[in-house]
Amino acid sequence: MLRGVAGTAGARHRPNGRDVGVYPGRVSNVVVLDYGSGNLRSAERALERVGADVTVTDDFDAALNADGLVVPGVGAFAACMKGLNAVRGPRIIGRRLAGGRPVLGICVGMQVLFDRGVEFGEDTEGCGEWPGTVERITADVLPHMGWNTVTVPDGSTLFAGLDAGTRFYFVHSFGVTRWELAESHAMRPPLVTWTHHGEDVVAAVENGALAATQFHPEKSGDAGATVLENWLRDVVR
């Protein structure tokens, strides 16, 4: 639960002694969508660590009406889409975004937001929130596993307060290497963050109510906690 307490009184503390941010205003209820993908509990714990009131569920109405929705994902694109479709995930995501309600995708939970994924010859339709294809990364060593830096655009909310050399934890062999959304004068362009492993790969996207990270903030220590805190500030705004 988020607590509107000034100063450090009532603040929750991180293991290394840094205080978690304390947010004024209403409680932030966050749903971690359970669609059969792994990593649910670590996402739940990481969000609780930074002050969210978290529910892990596949309930349609709960996911639709929560203040914030997190869509995690590990494993194969096709398997994640099968599970997501089974709980009407694309519909939940689409309806939330139509109402300007925050959604955060993590790892394969970011990848499924694109048009399609191609893995080992299997071409699978994604949620289609962004144009683009998730494909095998061209690199000498796969998976891209471990800590890596990112290149953040000016004006980022997710990465506010973090140094340029901050590292995040990645585990993936597939990714988006071309940003294909055409620029439009009618709306603000998304902010795209990149990492490099063999080639440039999309590491995060900030697009109004929709945000996503290819890396795992829940496995990225204090840096990842800061990203989740920054996202929560948008949820409770």
Disulfide bonds with the S-S distance in Angstrom:
none
